[in-house]
Amino acid sequence: MDWLHFFPDILKYGATGLSALLFFFAFLLLHQECKKKDSDPKVLREIRIYMFISVFLAIISSGSSVFSSSKKFGLAEEFSINGIIKMDDGARPVGVTIITGYPPMTPSADGEIIAYKIWRNPDGELPTLTFQASGYYNQPVELSKFEDDIHDHSIDIGEVILKREEE
C-alpha cells in the first residue's frame, strides 16, 4: 500500500498531523525492531522514547489549538444591526451610507437601519460602523460596546445623530 498519498492530508492538521506521522513512523520502526531475534534493548528504548515524545507533541499541539483560541464565538456567526439615523437639523437622512468594511448599505428614506448583516473579524471582534453623508459627520459606532446587549443575533444601536458640518 502506498502511504505517501495520505501525508499531505495528514499534514494539513499542522503540528498535530506532523506528530501523528512521527508516531506512526516510530511505531513502524519499533515493529520492525521487535521482529528481529537479536533486538538491541537500547534501540528499543530509544524508539519508545521517540514515540512518547511524538505523543506529547500531539497533546501539546492539540491542547494549544483548543486553549489558544479563546474566542467563544463562531467566525461565521451573523448579526443583524438595527437602529435609526437622524440628522441634528431635522433634515431627512437621504444619501447616508453605512460603512463597516463589508459592502456599504443605505438606510431607508426615514433613516431606519433594518437587519444590516455583519460578522466578526478573524479575531472575533465586531466591526465599527461609520456613516457617510454629504455635509454631515458623526462619531463611529463601535459595535463591541453592544456586546452584552446582543439578543437573537441582533444588535440594536438605537439612534445615531449625524451633525451638520460647520462651514
Order of alpha helices (4+ residues) and beta strands (2+ residues): alpha-alpha-alpha-beta-beta-beta-beta-beta-beta-beta
